Amino acid sequence: MQPSTPSDPIRAGQRLRWARDALADPALELVRASTDAGFRSYWRTSGHEPSGIVMDSPPDREDVRPWLRIRTLLEQGGVRVPRVLAQDIERGFLLLEDLGADTCLQAIDADNADAMFDAAIDQLLKLQAIAVPADFPAYDEALLARELRLFDEWFLGRHLGIALECAALETLDLAYRRLVDAALAQPQVLVHRDFMPRNLMPVAGGLAVLDFQDAVRGPIAYDPLSLFKDAFLSWPQARVDGWLEHYHARAHAAGLPVPPLPRFRRDADWIGVQRHLKVIGIFARLNHRDGKPRYLADVPRFFAYLDGVLPRYPELEPLQALIEHTVKPAMASGATRA
């Protein structure tokens, strides 16, 4: 049996029949609502009011139960998440409330960013205050290291065609070791792992949180850093610094285990380096493995983030030197592999 895909006509027929049955409307249609959700796909009902969103999560590709479990955990903690109106777990169909077409990424600008990020912090503080279940996955050494290896496997090796010599490999290994140790030393809380404007929706009374299915127990600075150093939108460093300080003050007041501000700033910088390297690797993988080249246009954003942080920490100087003397020249020469 071939795995089902969003364009599979058999799956499309099952999806439409299920939606019509769930809403008792034999005339409704479905139109694609969004893309890039892994193996899941999202469809907006058409011809039925109020509209809803059908999440199609083919059981042979992506079990919907982890998503439902985390949604319930977040909702019980007071986080605004999409409401589930109907579900068929065995077939992988959910009917969700329709929160609209535009995420915060489309809505945010220089004038409303302070208010929007404050609303995002409202949700983040609730998320981070949730007691993490004992059996929850952890952002442990193995996961942190595996993510870092995406950088040298997919960006350096696959995308740039760089075969690192032993000394360079040792440099990367040492940098990765230091980044992993720093992440593990942070206070551990519930971590969304992609808490950024594209995964936040403006709704009545604040923001709703999306794309939470990869949540883990992990370092407290990860989500605030992800929010202010976005994958698709950059802000002046002075504003980022101010937002991080504002988050820290609110987190401290809420009783979350944030360290003193100087240490928190360092933690945010270091977990940011881990995230930036990982995302560069992911964007290269999206291009070469998944046929989605558009993400490569945002790779320079992450090197700019690295440029702003690495010079401040002598322990990371070897990584900075490797990027400056090996990686950037290869990028400048256009030496990429198809």
N, C-alpha and C positions, 0 to 999 in steps of 0.2 A: 504494500500500500504506500502510495506517495504522500508525503506530508501535505496538509492543506495549506493554501496561501490565500491572502485576501482576494486575489483575482480568480481563484478556483471557482468555476461556475456551479459546481455541486455545493460547495460551502456557501457561496453567495445565495443560492436558493434556500438552503437551510436557515441562513441568517435572516432572510427576509420573511420567511414563513414564521419563524420564532418571534420576530418583532411584531408582526401582525397579530399573532395569537396573544402576545403579552399585553398589547394595547387594545385588543378586541376591535381592530380596525383593519378589515381586509383590503382597504384601498391605499394604505400608506406606502410610501417608498423610502428608500435609504440613499443618502448621498454621503460621499467620503467626507469626514469631518477633520481628520488630521492624518499625518504620516509620521514615520520615524518613531514608532513605539515598539521596537523589537519585532517579535512575531505577532503582537497584538495589532488590531486595527480598530478604528473608531468611526462610527457612522451616525449621522444625524437623521432623525426621522423627518420626513417631508410629507405635507398634506395632513398632519395631525397636530392639534394644539392642546396643551403646550408641547413643544418639541422635546424629544429625549435623545440621549446618546446611547447607541448600542456598542458595547465593547465586545469584540470578537477575539477570543483567546483560544485558538485551536488546541485542544487537549494534547494532541500529539506533538505540539511545539512549545507550549507555555501554559502550565497549570495555573488556573485562575485562583486557586485557594490561597496561595501566599499573599496575593494582592488583597483578597478579602480579609484575611487575618490582620494584615497591617492596617488596612482601612478601619477596621473595627477598633484596633488598639489606639489609633490616632483619634478617632471620634470619641472614644471613652475618655481620652485625655483632654477633650475640649478643642481639638484642632478641627478647623473647618475643612471637610473633605466632601467629595461628591456623594450625594445620597444614592443608594441602590433601590430602584423601584421594582425590579424583578430580576430573577436569576435562574440559570440552568447550569449548575456547576459541572455536571457530567458532559454536557455538550460545549461548555465554555462560552456561554452567552450571558451578558449582564445588560440590564437596562438602567442607565444612570440619568440623573437630572442633567439638563443642559445648562451649563454655566455661561454659555456665550461663545463667541468665535475668537475673541482677542484675549491673549494672555497679557501679563504685565510687561512682557518684552515689547509688545506693540504699543502699550499705553504709557510707558514710563518716558520721562524726558527730564531735562535739567531742572525744570521748575517744580515738577511734582515728585522728584526722586526722594526728597527727605520724607515726605508724608507716606509715600508708598513703601519705602524701606522700613519706616516705623511700623506700618501695618504688617509688613513681613516679619519683623522682629516679634510682634504680638504672637503670631502663629509659631515662630521658631521657639520662643520661650516655653510655650505649652508643650511643644513636641519634645524638647529636651528635658522637661520635668517628668515625663512619663517613665515609670519604672520599667526597665527592660526585662522581659521574661527570661528566665534562666536558660531556656533552650534556644534563645535568639542567636542568629549568626553574629560573629564578632569580626570587627576590622582588625584581625590578628596579623601576626608577622607574615604568615603565608599569603594572605590576601593583599596586604600592602606591597610585598615584594613582587607578587605576580602582576599587580597593576603597573609597577615601575618597569618591569621587563617589557611591557608593551612599547616603551619608548625605544629601547635598543633593538627589539625584534622587528617592529613594524615601521618605525620612522627611520631609524638609522640603517637597519639591514635591508628591509623590503623597499622602502621609499627612496632612500638616498644611495643604497648599494654600498654602504660603508662596512667593511669587515675590520673591526677593531683589533688592534694588536694587543698583546698580553698586558702591556703597561696601561693602555687605555681601558681595557676591561677591568683591571684592578682599580683604576680611578673610579669607574662607575660603581663597582661593587662596594667600595668604601663609602661613596656618597649615599648609595642606597641604604647601606647599613646605618649610617648616621640619621637618615631621614626616617627609617623605620623605628629606630630606637626613640627618636624624639616623639613620634606619633604615639607609641605605646606608653610613653611617660606622661602623656596628657591625662587629665581627668576624663573618664569615659561616660558617655551618655548615649541616648538614642540619636542616631545620625541618619538623616534623609539620604545623603550622598549626592544629590543633584539639586540642592535648594537654591534655585536661581530664578530670575524673572520669567523665563519661559515655562516654568512649572508652577507658577502662581497665577491665579485668576482673580480679577476684580469682581467682587460680589457685594450684595447689599450688606453693609456693616463691616466690611473689611476685605480680606483675601481668602481664597480657598487654595488648598495645597493639592498638587497633582503628582503623578509619576513617583510614587513613594515605595514601590514594590521592592526596591533594592536596599531598604533600610537595614542598618546593622547597629551593634553597639560599638562605639568608636570615639575618637578624640573630639573634645568639645569645640575646638576652633574650626573644625572642618566645614560645617554648614555656614557659619557667618562669613568665612573666607570665600566660599563658593558664591554666596549672595552678592558680595561687593566686588569680586573679581570674576565677573561673568564670562562665560564662554563666548558670548556673541555681542557684548557691549562693554566698552572700557570707560572708566571714569578717571578724572584727575586724582593723583595720589593723595592730595590734601583732603579731598572729599572722602576717599576710602578710609583714610586715617580717622577722620571725624566719625564716620559711621561705625567703624570698629570700636572706637572709644565709647560711643553711645550704646552700642550693643553690650559692651562689657559692663557699663554702669547699670543697665537695666537687668542684665543677667545676675549681677551681684546682688541687686536689690531683691530679685526674685528668689534668692537662695540657691542658685545654681553654683556648681563647684568650679567657678572660674578662678584661675590664679591671679595674683596681682597684675596690674595692667602691663608693666614692662615684660613680664614673662608671657602674658597672653599674646602680646604683639609678636614676640619671637615664635611662640607656638603657631600663630596664624601664618607667619612668613614661612615656616618650615613645612607645615602641612600643605601650604600653597604650592611649594616647590614640588612636593609629591604629586599633587593634583595636576599641576601644569604639565609635568612630564607624562603622566598617565594620559591626559586628554590629547596631547600631541600624538601619542601612540595610537589612541582610539581613532582619531581623525584619519591617520594614515591607514588604519585597518578598514575603516568605512570606505575609503577610496579603493583600496586594492582587493579586499575580500568581498565587499558588499556592493561595489559599483556606485558609490555615492561620493563623487569627487568634490562637491561644493564645500564640504567642511574644511578642505585644505586651505581655503582662503582665510580661515580664522587662525591658522597655525602661527603666523607672525605675532598675533596678539599675545600668545602664551610665551613666546620668546621675549617679548617686551616685558611681560610680568617677571620672567626670570631675570632679565637685565636689571630690573628695579630692586631685586632682593639679594641675589647672590653676592654682589660686591660688599654687602654689609656683614657678611659672616665668613671669617677666615677659614672656618672648618669646611666651607663649601667652595673654597677657591679652586681646588682641582677640577671640580665639575664646571665651574665658570670657564676655566682655561680650555677644557675639552670642547665646550660649546663654541668658544671664540675661535679656536685654532683648527678645529676639525669639522664641526657640524656646520657652522655658518658659511665657511668657504664652499663646502659641498652644496649647500642650499643656493648660494650665489651663482655657482656654476651651472645650476639647473640639472645637476646629475641625479635624476630620479628615474625609477624603473616603472614601466607600464604595468 
